[in-house]
Amino acid sequence: MTCKSRFYFQKWLKRITIAVLAALLSVSGISVPAFSQFPQTQPNAQLLVEQGRKLYETGQLSEAVRILQQATDTFNLQKDELGKAMALSNLSLVFKQLGQWKKAEAAITESLNLLKNSQLKTQNFAIILAQTLDIQGNLQLELGRTEQALDSWKQSANTYAQAGDEVGITRSLINQSMAEQALGLYRQARTTLEELQPRLEQQPDSLVKAIALRSFGNVLQLVGDLEPSFKVLQQSRDIAKKLQSPSEISATLLSLGNTALALGNRETSQQDSISLENYTPLHCINKPVSTESLKFYQQAAQFYEEAVTTATSPLSQIPAQLNHLSILLKLQQWSQAKKLSSEIQVKLAKIPPSHTANYAQINFAQNLVCLKQATNADIPSSKEIAQMLATSVQQARSMDDERSVAYALGALGGLYLENQDISALRLFLWSINSKMPV
């Protein structure tokens, strides 16, 4: 690999990790469970579904599983296949949140099989099918099957159109744009969202509208239209605040921070003349930033801090904290960076394995390398960072997530190139063939 190609690989790896993390977390807030869309359901079963929804929303996931399994059994006894399919799709969503991927896949597959074999072709059937396809797309994206997720959301958009559900169509088109972003198809994602604008203008302020604007702002940032991105994201934040939605406020603050960070990076790249001679994929630059860059970095840090404060779960806090950590490293605020890295490490250890968690782990490892380069700190050691990346490889393989496998292997190989650490090399080789002893 040439010096120049190493430099661009390093920039690409950091950028794609942040971009995919943002896209994944945005999508996880979109696919709405198929609750409360089935008015003719028998009361007892519907009450169980409603109880499961409340448990899910309050984070009582194990109890939600128990209740939704009861709802599934009740629908089955009533020979209500449509109700059973609805309960199974919701059960899949809860299993996904628990990181129980095989159970989540089994539940969503059974739900879709029931729907495909159903003789009912009512409006309620179409809505349940569309919502189930939404949930399937969400699961597929978390498992790294982005192309399949995109296909599921295209199907759900068509199904919502058959049911005449404008909000559902909007939600599915937003999801499609998220998948396109995760695939790096930024201009295609922009086209998808631009097609949404006439629909959004006719709709009152809502969470779907706020999310659509946030997604559009993210795409504008990724294609380099930073000032328009900032304005669109501010509109999204204002709607989320008006509707008093902490999760959406936090997500938009994260996006605003990312755009401010990109503005600071743009100033830096315009002013710096960088030597590529000693670049490796995980090489880090430690030098004072310009006054203009500093202004944007400080603004980004403020957005990230607000995003963490407003977030409703550790998983939604981590991306903002990771990006805040990268800014602290740019600003050479080493003690604050060490403190924040310890907080992130504790949170990462507590969240279940997922596609999103893998990207966060890779991003964190990259930041730790930069922190070690700047401070010569022994904790964590290079071997511990290498083990972290090797674990990401294993977790990604267990979910058949080849994209995450490739990113983690790239970072692990870069760690060896940077430090010439034999333990990193051994873990890299072991991760490739999964046969060598660690």
Secondary structure, DSSP 8 states (H G I E B T S, - for coil): --HHHHHHHHHHHHHHHHHHHHHHHHHHTT---S-S--TTS-HHHHHHHHHHHHHHHTT-HHHHHHHHHHHHHHHHHTT-HHHHHHHHHHHHHHHHHHT-HHHHHHHHHHHHHHHHT----SHHHHHHHHHHHHHHHHHHHHTT-HHHHHHHHHHHHHHHHHHT-HHHHHHHHHHHHHHHHHTT-HHHHHHHHHHHHHHHHTS-S-HHHHHHHHHHHHHHHHTT-HHHHHHHHHHHHHHHHHTT-HHHHHHHHHHHHHHHHHHHHHHHHHH-----TT--TT--------HHHHHHHHHHHHHHHHHHHH-SSHHHHHHHHHHHHHHHHHTT-HHHHHHHHHHHHHHHHHS---HHHHHHHHHHHHHHHHHHHHH---SS-HHHHHHHHHHHHHHHHHTT-HHHHHHHHHHHHHHHHHH--HHHHHHHHHHHHS-S--
